[in-house]
Amino acid sequence: MGPWGVDVRGNGAAVNGVDLREALGVCDRDPVGSVLAASRIESALADGGDRAGSSLWGFRRDGRLDAVCWAGANLVPVCAEGDVEAVDAFARAALRQGRRSSSIVGPAWAVLALWDRLEPSWGTAREVRPDQPSLVLDGPPLVEPDPDVRAARPDEIGIVLPACVHMFVEEVGYSPVEGGSTAYESRVRALIAEQRSFVRVGTGERGPHVVFKAELGAVTRRVAQVQGVWVTPSLRGRGLAAPGMAAVTELARLRFAPSVSLYVNSYNERALATYRRVGFRQVGTYATVLF
């Protein structure tokens, strides 16, 4: 064992300044598992860069880039299962930098192996979700899409944002806008502007309100990952989720990428049943460590 309790069986070090196209080649080995990192790499390329700065770590073996780790708001490792040397290298880099990310997320083996090395120094996580089936749909949905689900409009931020906040509180346990923070609202506005926020809007005594929503949280040229699926509590159990998700997958495949993915906690049996009814199949397992 090395300093901070890190296993140093591998002698390689994580490096910065990684060539972005080379990094995408690593992500292409598992497009669904790597979508969170690949989406950020593709965005950096679209902004005109060809090399990443300190936000992307690379691990080389025999001169070849074998693994990468996005180190931004989320820590996202991308490496082959069982690649202990790469995980060790990323753990050393994370310990040198200190915890700056709000979560570690990605394929379960890499996330849990990385957290095993970081926990002695970083301390207890707020929550560890070790078993999150990673699902994908790469063809037409198996249920009829809801024709009322569409991309949200910028002028609907007043009804979309509260729905997003309610979903976040249910999922994570605290409000993303507490303390007056505007970062979450900016993110919601950006997704709407990019037509990556989908809603079904209901009407009634309280006026227009969101009854179903979902966003494409990460998009690459190959995969669009759905996040933030939510049905208003008063209408749950009435069959809105499956047709809504079918509509989201059709819109995502038409406008963004040929495959649509998502991950969900294994204990959320109702959600898993809904996604499978739509046509999603499991291709892997994610894990998330929340701080």
N, C-alpha and C positions, 0 to 999 in steps of 0.2 A: 504494500500500500504506500502511496505517496502522500504529500502534504494534503491537508483537508480530508483525509480518508479516501482520496481518489485512487482507484485501481490503475496502475500505470504499466500494465502488461504491454500496451502498445507504446512505441516510442514516437509516433507521429504527433504533430501539433496541428491544431486548427489554424488556418491562415485566412487573412483578409484579402481584398482585392481580387476576388474570384471572377473569372470570365463568365459573364451572364449566360452566354449561349452554351458554354460547357456545363454550367450548372443546370440549365434546362435539360440537357442530355441525361443528367443523373435523375431528374424528376420524371423524365419520360419512361423510366423503367417501371414506374408505378403511378400512372396519371391520377388515379383516384386518391391514393394514399398521400400523394405529394401536392395536391391541388392548392392547399393553403400557402405553401412556400412558392410554388410555381406561379401563382397569381401575382405575387409581389415581385418576383423576378421578371415576369413579362411586363409588368407596369414600369419597372425600372428601365427595361429595354425600350419601351414605347416612349419614355421621356428622353431618349437619346443617348443613354449611357451604354457602355459595353462591359464595364467592370463594376462590381459592387464595392461599396466601402465597408465600414465596420458592421453593417447590418446583415451581412451574409458571411458565414464561416464555411470554409471548405476543408476537406480532408483528402490528402493525396496518398496513394500507395503505388510505389514503383513509377512515379511520375504521372500517374493517371488520377483524375479527380474521381473519387469513389463515393463520397458522401458530402452533403451540405446541411447547413442548419441556419434557418432564418432567425435572426436575433433582433426582433423589433418589439412591438407591443405584446406579441406572443412569441414564445420560443418554439420553433417548429423544426424538429430533426427529420432529415430524410436520409435513411441509410438502410442497407440490406439487413434483414433479420439475422441476428447473431454477430453483427460486425461490432465486436466489443472495442476494437481499437478506435473506431470512429467515435463511438459514444464516449470513451475515455477522453479523447481529444476535445470534444465539445464540452464535456464536463469541466475540464481544466480551463477552457476559455470562459465558460460561464462563471466559474469561481473567481477568476481574475477580474472580470468585469463587475461582478456583483449583480444582485437581482434587480433587473429593470423591467422585466416583463410581468404582465398580469396573469399569465398562464403558460403552461407547457402543453402543447396539443399536437396530435398527429397519430400515426400508427402506434398501436399500444406497446409493442415490444420496445421500440426506441424511446418512447415517452417514459415508460416505467423504469427502464434501465437508466436513463438519464437522471430521473428523479431520485433513484436509489443512491446515486453518487452525489447529488446536490443536497439532499435533505439534511445530512449531518451539519452542514454549514448554514443553509438557508432557513432551517427551522420548519416547524409544522405547517403544512398547507391548510388553507381554509377548507378545501374539499378535494378528494381524489376520486375521479370517476374512471375506474380501470377497465370497464367492459362496455364499449359503445359500438355496436354493430355498424359497420360502414357499408352502405347500400348504394346500388347504382341502377339506373334505368337508361338503356341506350336504344330504345325503340318506342313505338306508340304505347300509351298507357292502356291498361286493361279495363278501365272504367271510363264512362263518358265524361269528358271535361265539363266543368261548370262554365257556361257561356258568359256568366256575369263576372268572372274573375278577369282582371285586366291590369295593366300597368298603372300604378298610382300617378296622379298628376301633381306638379309642384304646388298648385293652389290647395291641395288636400293635406298639407303638412299638419294642419290643425286637428285632423282626425286620425292621421296615420301615426304621428308621434305618440299620442296617449296609448294606442294599441301596442306599439313597440315597447314602451315603458312597462306596461302591464305584463307583456310576455317576458321581458327581462327579469322583472321582480319575481315572477313565478319560477323562472328557470334558475336564476342565480342567487336570489334571496335578498337583494338590496336594489335600490333605485339608481339607475345610471345618471340621473339628473339631480341627485341630492347634493346640497351644497351649492347649487347654482351652476354646476358644470354645464357647458354648452357643447362639449366634444361629442356626446352621443347624438344630440340634435343635428350637429353638422354631418355626422355619419349618415343619419336617416335622410337628410336632405340630399346628400350626394348620391345615395342609392336611388332615390326617386328621380333625380336629374339624369342618371344613367339608365333609367328604365329597368332597374333591377329590383324594384319593389312592386309586389303584386297584391291586389286587394279585391275583395268583394265588399261593396258598400251597401248597407241597409238604410232604410228610412223608417221614420216613425215619429212618435211624439217628441222625442229628444233630437229630432233632426237627423241628418246624415251621420252615420257612424260605421266603423269598420267591423264587419262580422267575421271575416276570414282574411288572413294575411300571411305572406311569406316573402323572404328576400333571397337573392342570390348573393351570399356573403363573399364568395370567392369565384372568380371566373378565369379560365384559361382557354386557349384555343381548342382544347380537347374536352374539358370538363367544366360544368357549372355546378357549384355546390350550394344547395338550398339550406338556409338557416332561418331561424325565427318563425317557424310555423306556429300559428296561433288561431284559435277560434274563440270568439267572445263567450264567456262562461255561461250566459243564459241560453245559448243555442247549442251547447255541446251535447253530443249524443243524437243529433238530428241528421246526421249524414252529410254534413258540409265538408268535412276534411278530405275525404277521398276524391270527390269531384273537383274540389279546389286544388288539390295536389296534382291531379291529372292535368288541369288547365295550366298550372305553373310549369310542369314538365314539358308540355307542348310548346308553350311560349319560349321557354329557355332553350329548347332544342332548335326552334325556328330562328331565334335571334342571336344566340350566343355560342353554343357548343353542342356536339352530337350526343354527349352523355351527360346525365344529370345525377348527382350524388347527394348524399346526406349522411349524417351519423346521429345516432339516438341512444340514450341510455338503455341498457339491456332490460332493466326492470320496467320500462315504459311499454308494457305489453299491448296496450290499446293503440299506441302510435305505430309500433312495429306491425301490428295486424293491418292497420290502415295502409301503410306504405307497401306492404306485400300485396295487398289487394289491388293497389294501383299498378303493380308490376315490378317494383324494386326487388332486387336480389342482393344477398350479402356477398361481398367480395373481400372483406377484411374486418379488422377490429381497430377502432380508435381508442385512445385514452386521453383524459384531460386532467391536469393538475391546476387547481385554481388558487390564487393567492389573495 
